[in-house]
Every structure is written in C-alpha cells, then in structure tokens.
Amino acid sequence: MEVLPRRSGPVPRCKTVRKRVCRTATVALASIAPVLLALGLANATLAVSGQVSTLSAGSGSAAYPAPVRPPRTYSIPATAVRVSNSAQLVSALKRTVPSDIVLAAGTYDGARAFQNVYGHRLYARRLGGAVFKAGLVIGGNGSQRGGLVRGVTFDVTKPGKTFQSSMVATWGPAGRDVKVLDSMFDGHRAVAAAVLARQPDGLVVKRVVIRNVTDYGVFFEVPYPDYYRFEPTIPTLVEDVDVAGVHRSSRGSANGTAEAGIWAGNKSTVRRIRVRDTGWMGIWTGGNCNDALFEDFNIDDIHGTIPGSGALMSVGVYVEHYTRRTVFRRFKLGGSGRGTLHVGINTEWADPAYAGTNPAAETIGASYQNVFENGVITSSLDGVALHDAERDTIRNVKFVGQTKAGIRDWRGTGNAYNGLDNDFAGLKAGALPVDTSLQNDP
C-alpha cells in the first residue's frame, strides 16, 4: 500500500469530488467495453440507440424520455492511498480518518463483504478495471458519513460474500450521504440487489449498469415500520440507471415484494432510467414517497406469474402505500417491441390490512395528489389503473393498444383527466377511454 505523492505545480480542481485537488485520470470510456463483455453486459447502454423517440401525446409533442447516460470518465484525487490487492484494501479501510483510496486494476475478493465504516472514498484507477468479487458495505453506527465508490465493477456470484445479498449496502448513521457512481453490477442470478440502501438519507446513485439480480436493481427505503414516517434530510438522487434481468428463478414468486428495477421508499429525484426484463414491475414507489420526482423513464419487457393463480403480471410503475404529491413525467411504458406490458401504471387499492398505517389525514388508498404527465403507454389491458386514488392527475398521455381501458378510475376521489389533452385514439376496438367500474379490471 502506497500513498500517492502530491503533484508539484498548479493542479486542476476537480468539480466532481467536492472541489478536492485532483488530477485527471487517463481513463477512456471505451476501456469498460471489455469489462461489460466479460460480465455478459454487452447490451449495456454505452451508446444509447433506439431509446429516444419523438412522441405526440394529446396536443403536445417532445423528444422523451431522455437517454440514459453511461458510466463516464472522471478525475481521481492527487493525494490518495493506492492499493493493488484485497489485503491492502482491507488495511486501508481500517483507517479511522476518511481517506481517498485508489484501486489498481485487478480482482478484489474476500470471504465476506468489504467494510467501509469510516466514510472512505474508493476510486478505480481505471474505469471498470477494479473488479470486486465480494460486496461492499458503507455505513455503521459511527458519525463519519460520505462514503463513495466510483468506477468499480461488481461481479459477485456468492451472496455469502455480501451483506443482505446486496453488492453495495448502506446502513446506520455512517451510511448517510453515500455516492455510488459510474459502476457496473452483475449478480449472476445469485445476488438479490445491486444497491440496497437501508440508509437512504443523502444517497446518490449515478451512471450505473445493473444486470442479473433477483430482487432489486436500486433499492432505497428504511426498515419497517419506520418507512411510513421517514423523511430524508437530503432527498435521495438516482440518475442514469440501466437495469435489466431482475427476477427470481420462478418469475413473480416474490408476489410484488421484489423483482423491481427501482424500489423507491422516500422523497427522491429519479431520472433517466431504463428498465427491462423484470419479474413484476419496472418502478415501485411507496413507504413514504412524498414530493418526489420521476422523469425520463423507459420501461418494458416486464413479465411474471402471480403465485397460486397462474395469471400473468406485468406493470410498468406500481404506486403503493404511500405515494403522495409525486410527479411522474416524460415516460415511455411498453412499445419497445420486446415483451408485453399489461398495465402501464397501477395504484394500489385501499386494502383494509393497511388500517392504522397512514400517519396523514387520509384514507388508506396508496395514491394521493400524484401527477402522471407527458408520456406514452403501450399496454395490452389498462393504461393507467387508479384504485382508490385521491386527486391524482393524468394529462398529456397517449394510450396505445389497450383492450380494456385507457384509464380505469375505480372508487377514485377527485381525480382529473378529462379535457387534459390525453390521447385515446390508439385504443383497441371495444376499449373504453375511461372506465369507472371494476367489472373488466385486469
């Protein structure tokens, strides 16, 4: 283990690392292509094609969703601890003062997950070149927050080498303000999650590629029952996530409790998301997801089977207990030509089992004052299925291919969609623009 010397003379400031003095890493974006190929991620979005569409919805038109941005080059600190093997990394992580740690290209492995308790900041010296065969835990009961991992490839085949079967996990006070940037994940159908944040306060996830996990691409939610009231001091930020292959060996066997590309349980901004091939839904919102923003998301090829019934399940966005005053905009659900989406957006009904769980002065439906706007939904059954929703708004959405209803509004209160530039011209023959019954509910 060696400390990198401070470079003499003027040094450029690195805007991406809190203005620390940095030197530019000689990292080319093309260098991660061999890593992606080796991990079976050849279809990762390095050069996004076919994802941006010019879509007309109602009277408006725009080019959306915006494409996902791939992992990118970055600067590494001028003064850092340099490591080249697992033993040196473990030693560096034991330092009690937060440090910048630069990882040489190579494989890093251990019998259990690496522990980043003291807020250290990890950088792969070459983008994608540091390959972790074990997970990384960032957090603990201490006070040194702000851990970071950047440019690392996680290639994990054994859940026993992780914490809670996740390749990056955050928890406790020291798990605040964590950043996961420009990294690649492959769970080989053995690991449950790429990023599992049980401490989501200040979490930032940007420009990551995720493949082959069983439960979640990116998960952020505090544990039960605290998630009904949790409000982050700094809202979670998730941007530019390309996730595919999130399902269990028996698709749908989690029965809606997993198999999601993004699982969002608190106030957050989530933008530029691409989800393919999951076993239940593309994006899940709930817990205490208040005043959040979801924009520029592209979801398709979702398919699973409801346990015990054999019925197929495929939902683009699942709005659960509780999602309030949240905006979903500039989206494309279905229509990629791969797979079938049954319902574009579904809001959960007022299940009596939720009695007493809502801290707000509301009933126990899942969806309150949410806005769904500026998007296209191509699905085979319903476009938007509102169940017991209150004061939701649907506007400037184009519906294509539905056989049941463009909008289903069952037992809703004060929902708005008439006269708001929604386009029902693409419905199949016999489908209703709006159906307020449950008779044909899929």
Helices and strands as residue ranges (DSSP letters): E 2-3, E 22-24, G 29-32, H 33-38, E 53-57, E 60-64, E 75-77, E 81-83, H 86-93, E 100-103, E 106-108, E 114-116, E 121-124, E 130-132, E 136-139, E 148-150, E 153-155, G 159-161, E 166-171, G 173-175, E 179-181, E 184-186, E 193-197, E 204-213, E 216-220, G 226-228, E 236-246, E 260-264, E 268-278, E 281-285, E 289-290, E 293-302, E 304-305, E 312-313, E 315-319, E 323-324, E 327-333, E 343-347, G 352-354, E 367-368, E 371-378, E 382-387, E 393-400, E 405-410, E 423-426, E 432-435
